[in-house]
Amino acid sequence: MEKLEDEAGRLVKSTYVRQGLQNLASRQQLLKILFTHKKLPATGWDDSTIEFALTELATMDSNNFMSNVGVGEREGRVYSDLVLRRHYRMSHGIGRSGDIAEVQPKAAGSSLLYKLVVCLVQHALQISGLTFPACVVLPLATGMSLSMTFLTLRWANPQAKYIIWSRIDQKSCFKCMRTAGFEPLVVELLQAADGSLQTDTAQIQAMLERHGRSVLCVLTTTSCFAPRQPDSVDAVAKLCQAHGVGHVINNAYGVQSSAIAKLVMRASAVGRVDYVVQSTDKNFQVPVGGSVVVSPDKDCIKRLSAMYPGRASMAPALDLFVTLLSMGEQGYRDMLAQRQRVNEVLVEKLGGLAATYGERLLPSPRNDISVAVTLHRLDRPAAAAGEGSAKTEQTGKEKSKDAQKGPTFLGAMLFQRGVSGCRVVAKSAAVTVIEGHGFTCWGSHSDASPCSYFTAACAVGTTLEDVETFVARLEKVMQKMYPAPPAAQKGQGQGLGQGMEQGQGLGQD
């Protein structure tokens, strides 16, 4: 650098050259600190610094060597320059044929990036409350990553053919077991006195005792749609340890919840936990396509890494690397704190709006990401049309007609108004068949959903503006669908859980 400064100083004033080189040195220093500490930077990097780091790493890959002559069948060649620039000239991927975490000789820079992103993710997980000694970033979404964990566990128990599954109504959560070649043993949830859905640990224990070594593992879920509660993974961990079977936790978007993090860590402390799988897009705001798998046992992660056949795409790891550097530690902490604040506002506003229209929040005290609101008045449109007839006459026939279309129409109206992610679960006795298994009232996590309801979630990235706009649009839809707000009627306008305390069942006025 001193020689460069001298030579450049012959062309441009040396003080200007010195300033420019100092700026270059400061970026190099940031990269050195990253390699040394292997943690999120205290404050996020600007885009220029991130691009500088990516360029430095990319030049270490063989496809970017100035003198490289490739004569193999895979040399990182990319036809489109647009595609090449999209991937910052990193085209060799990660891993080798026998291990996704193994260093790729042709791609020292890409391998360094992958090792760094694993360290950054572990630091982020620690901030969230998940402290595990071993971690791998897979270029697979959550469902396929779960399948990979099952296939890895099979090596220790090749005769196993069952997976005990605490029901959660998401197709990928069910199909991941069938994709890996196992038969799910479905455990229905228990409906608590407050209406929330909880883990039936007694039934899980009975199945473990009945099927013994034929059980590969128990699959539990922490992050879920209300009114389902996070599974009692600590109690299940004790059962798995006692019976010598595996335990895989689907923690898809649970990283953002400190309550869920404590639950998962308690499970790993009191019993057996083999793998905990979480999504990259749901927790870190990156495109879909990656997952983070952690374990309290380093050997479990080594076996999982070695299970992956062939090289893997660099794209999910690259997206995560860029995002975490951009956030920095402070940005990540702010993101988690903002989600908690916005969630409180969402619950408060939905509770107030629900009470106005004679509905209420479904209790889900341990689920602080998703909230459910009853739609029991839309389950009986004919009766609802007769309530508050004076106001109904004032709004005309159109409102009365909309009120008789049922709960799913509410979801359609919201979607037409640009609201995505709001799920309407209609009470139904219909059976949905998935991979040969029938589920009654699919979507409600239960065969006996007491009433229709809708859910909304407050995940990382949700803003106060999002919540306010959603509630405003929801209110306009409810004004159309509900003949008359019965807020003035006795017994209405109750908050969370109050209806149950006064002896009201779900779906009753």
Residue pairs with C-beta under 8 A, 6 or more apart in sequence:
1 21
1 25
4 21
5 14
5 17
5 18
5 21
8 14
8 17
9 17
27 48
27 49
27 52
27 53
30 41
30 45
30 49
30 53
31 52
31 53
31 56
33 41
34 41
34 53
34 116
34 325
35 112
35 116
38 116
38 119
38 120
38 123
39 119
39 120
39 123
39 329
40 120
40 123
40 124
40 127
40 324
40 325
40 327
40 328
40 329
40 332
41 325
41 328
41 329
42 328
42 329
42 330
43 328
43 329
43 330
43 331
44 325
44 326
44 327
44 328
44 330
44 331
45 53
45 325
45 326
45 328
47 326
49 325
50 322
50 325
50 326
51 88
53 325
54 88
54 90
54 113
54 318
54 322
55 88
55 89
56 109
57 90
57 109
57 110
57 112
57 113
58 64
58 88
58 89
58 90
58 109
58 110
59 109
60 107
60 108
60 109
60 112
61 76
61 89
61 90
61 91
61 92
61 106
61 107
61 108
61 109
61 110
62 68
62 70
62 75
62 76
62 92
62 106
62 107
63 70
63 75
63 76
63 77
63 89
63 91
63 92
63 106
64 89
70 76
70 77
74 92
75 106
76 91
76 92
76 106
76 107
77 91
78 84
78 87
78 91
84 91
87 314
87 315
87 318
88 318
90 107
90 109
90 110
90 113
90 314
90 318
91 314
92 104
92 106
92 107
92 110
92 311
92 314
93 104
93 107
93 110
93 311
93 312
93 313
93 314
94 100
94 104
94 107
94 110
94 111
94 114
94 139
94 311
94 312
94 313
94 314
94 317
95 101
95 102
95 104
95 114
95 305
95 308
95 310
95 311
95 312
96 102
96 103
96 104
96 311
97 309
97 310
97 311
98 306
99 305
99 306
99 308
100 136
100 138
100 305
100 308
100 311
100 312
101 114
101 118
101 136
101 302
101 305
102 305
103 111
104 110
104 111
104 311
110 314
113 314
113 317
113 318
113 321
114 137
114 314
114 317
116 321
117 137
117 317
117 320
117 321
117 324
118 135
118 136
118 137
120 320
120 321
120 324
120 325
121 135
121 137
121 292
121 320
121 324
122 132
122 135
122 294
123 329
124 255
124 284
124 324
124 332
125 131
125 132
125 135
125 255
125 292
125 294
127 329
127 332
127 333
127 336
128 255
128 256
128 258
128 261
128 336
129 258
129 261
129 262
129 265
130 255
130 261
130 264
130 265
130 276
130 294
131 265
132 268
132 276
132 294
132 295
132 296
133 296
133 298
134 294
134 295
134 296
134 297
134 298
134 300
134 301
134 302
135 292
135 293
135 294
135 301
136 292
136 293
136 301
136 304
136 305
137 280
137 290
137 291
137 292
137 316
137 317
137 320
138 145
138 148
138 290
138 291
138 292
138 293
138 308
138 312
138 316
139 289
139 290
139 312
139 313
139 314
139 315
139 316
139 317
140 148
140 289
140 290
140 291
141 172
141 279
141 281
141 288
141 289
141 290
141 291
142 172
142 250
142 252
142 277
142 278
142 279
142 291
143 172
143 173
143 175
143 176
143 179
144 176
144 179
145 277
145 291
145 293
146 173
146 176
146 177
146 219
146 248
146 250
146 277
147 176
147 177
147 179
147 180
148 180
148 293
148 304
148 307
148 308
149 248
149 274
149 275
149 277
149 293
149 304
150 163
150 176
150 177
150 180
150 182
150 216
150 217
150 248
151 180
151 181
151 307
152 275
152 300
152 303
152 304
152 307
153 160
153 216
153 217
153 246
153 248
153 274
154 160
154 180
154 216
155 303
156 246
157 213
157 216
157 245
157 246
159 213
159 214
160 182
160 213
160 214
160 215
160 216
160 217
161 182
161 183
161 214
161 216
162 182
162 183
162 184
162 185
162 211
162 214
162 215
162 216
163 177
163 182
163 183
163 184
163 185
163 215
163 216
163 217
163 218
163 219
164 184
164 185
164 187
164 204
164 207
164 208
164 215
164 217
164 218
164 219
165 173
165 174
165 177
165 184
165 185
165 186
165 187
165 218
165 219
166 187
166 189
166 199
166 200
166 204
166 218
166 219
166 220
166 221
166 231
166 236
167 186
167 187
167 188
167 189
167 439
167 445
167 446
168 221
168 224
168 228
168 250
168 445
169 225
169 439
169 442
169 443
169 444
169 445
171 434
173 219
173 221
173 250
174 184
174 434
174 435
174 437
175 434
175 435
177 183
177 184
177 219
178 184
178 435
182 216
184 437
185 207
185 211
185 215
186 437
187 199
187 200
187 203
187 204
187 207
188 200
188 203
188 446
188 447
189 197
189 198
189 199
189 200
189 228
189 445
189 446
190 197
190 198
190 199
190 200
191 197
191 198
191 446
191 448
191 450
192 198
193 500
194 363
194 365
194 497
194 500
195 227
195 362
195 363
195 450
195 500
195 506
196 227
196 228
196 229
196 362
196 363
196 364
196 365
196 366
196 367
197 227
197 228
197 229
197 445
197 446
198 229
198 232
199 220
199 229
199 231
199 232
199 235
199 236
201 232
201 235
201 236
201 239
204 218
204 236
204 239
205 239
207 215
208 215
208 218
208 239
208 240
208 243
208 245
209 243
212 243
213 244
213 245
215 243
215 245
216 245
216 246
217 240
217 245
217 246
217 247
217 248
217 274
218 236
218 239
218 240
218 245
218 246
218 247
218 248
219 248
219 250
220 231
220 232
220 233
220 236
220 247
220 248
220 249
220 250
221 230
221 231
221 249
221 250
221 251
221 252
222 230
222 231
222 233
222 249
222 250
222 251
222 254
222 260
222 263
222 264
223 230
223 250
223 251
223 252
223 253
223 254
223 257
223 260
223 282
223 369
224 230
224 367
224 370
224 445
225 370
225 372
225 423
225 445
225 455
225 457
226 362
226 364
226 367
226 370
226 371
226 372
226 455
227 362
227 363
227 364
227 367
227 372
227 453
228 364
228 367
228 445
229 364
229 365
229 366
229 367
230 254
230 260
230 263
230 366
230 367
231 249
233 247
233 249
233 263
233 264
233 267
233 273
234 263
234 266
234 267
234 270
234 271
236 247
236 267
236 271
237 247
237 267
237 268
237 270
237 271
237 272
237 273
238 270
238 271
239 271
240 246
240 247
240 271
240 272
240 273
241 271
241 272
245 272
246 272
246 274
247 267
247 271
247 272
247 273
247 274
248 274
248 275
248 276
248 277
249 264
249 267
249 273
249 275
249 276
249 277
250 277
251 260
251 264
251 276
251 277
251 278
252 277
252 278
252 279
252 282
253 278
253 279
253 282
253 283
253 369
253 459
254 260
254 261
254 264
254 278
254 369
255 261
255 278
255 283
256 282
256 283
256 336
256 339
256 369
256 459
256 460
257 368
257 369
258 336
258 340
259 366
259 368
260 368
263 366
264 273
264 276
267 273
268 276
268 296
273 295
273 296
274 295
274 297
274 300
275 293
275 294
275 295
275 300
275 304
276 293
276 294
276 295
277 291
277 292
277 293
278 291
278 292
278 293
278 294
279 290
279 291
279 292
280 286
280 289
280 290
280 291
280 292
280 316
280 319
280 320
281 287
281 288
281 289
281 290
282 459
282 460
283 292
283 460
284 320
284 323
284 324
284 460
285 323
285 335
285 460
285 461
286 316
286 319
286 320
286 323
287 316
287 319
289 313
289 315
289 316
289 319
290 316
290 317
290 319
290 320
293 301
293 304
294 301
295 301
295 304
324 332
327 335
335 460
335 461
336 460
338 460
338 463
339 458
339 459
339 460
339 461
339 462
340 368
341 464
342 458
342 462
342 463
342 464
342 466
342 467
343 368
343 369
343 458
343 462
345 464
345 467
346 371
346 456
346 458
346 462
346 467
347 361
347 371
347 496
349 467
349 468
349 471
350 361
350 371
350 373
350 456
350 471
351 360
351 361
351 495
351 496
353 471
353 474
353 475
353 478
354 360
354 361
354 373
354 374
355 487
355 492
355 493
355 494
355 495
356 485
356 487
356 493
357 377
357 478
357 482
357 485
357 486
357 487
358 377
358 482
358 485
358 486
358 487
358 489
358 492
358 509
359 373
359 374
359 375
359 376
359 377
360 373
360 374
360 494
360 495
360 496
360 498
360 499
361 371
361 372
361 373
361 374
361 495
361 496
361 497
362 372
362 373
362 374
362 453
362 506
363 496
363 497
363 500
364 370
364 371
364 372
369 457
369 458
369 459
370 455
370 456
370 457
370 458
371 455
371 456
371 457
371 458
372 453
372 454
372 455
373 453
373 454
373 455
373 456
374 451
374 452
374 453
374 506
374 507
375 407
375 410
375 424
375 451
375 452
375 453
375 454
376 451
376 452
376 506
376 507
376 508
377 384
377 387
377 482
378 384
378 403
378 406
378 407
378 410
378 452
378 481
378 482
379 406
379 407
379 427
379 451
379 452
379 507
381 403
381 404
381 405
381 406
382 404
384 403
384 482
384 483
385 392
385 400
385 403
385 404
385 483
386 483
387 483
387 484
387 486
388 483
388 484
388 485
388 486
389 483
389 484
390 484
391 483
391 484
392 399
392 400
392 483
392 484
395 483
398 480
399 479
399 480
399 481
399 483
400 483
402 409
402 480
402 481
403 481
403 482
403 483
405 481
406 426
406 452
407 424
407 426
407 427
407 452
407 453
407 454
408 424
408 426
409 481
410 424
410 454
410 477
410 478
410 481
411 422
411 423
411 424
411 454
413 477
413 480
413 481
414 422
414 473
414 474
414 477
415 422
417 473
417 476
417 477
418 473
419 470
419 473
419 474
421 456
421 457
422 454
422 455
422 456
422 470
422 474
423 443
423 454
423 455
424 452
424 453
424 454
425 441
425 443
425 444
425 449
425 452
425 453
425 454
425 455
426 452
427 441
427 444
427 449
427 450
427 451
427 452
427 507
428 440
428 441
428 449
429 440
429 441
430 440
430 441
430 442
431 438
431 439
431 440
432 438
432 439
432 440
432 442
433 439
434 442
439 447
440 447
440 448
441 447
441 448
441 449
450 505
450 506
450 507
451 506
451 507
456 470
458 467
486 492
487 493
491 502
491 504
491 509
492 509
494 502
499 508
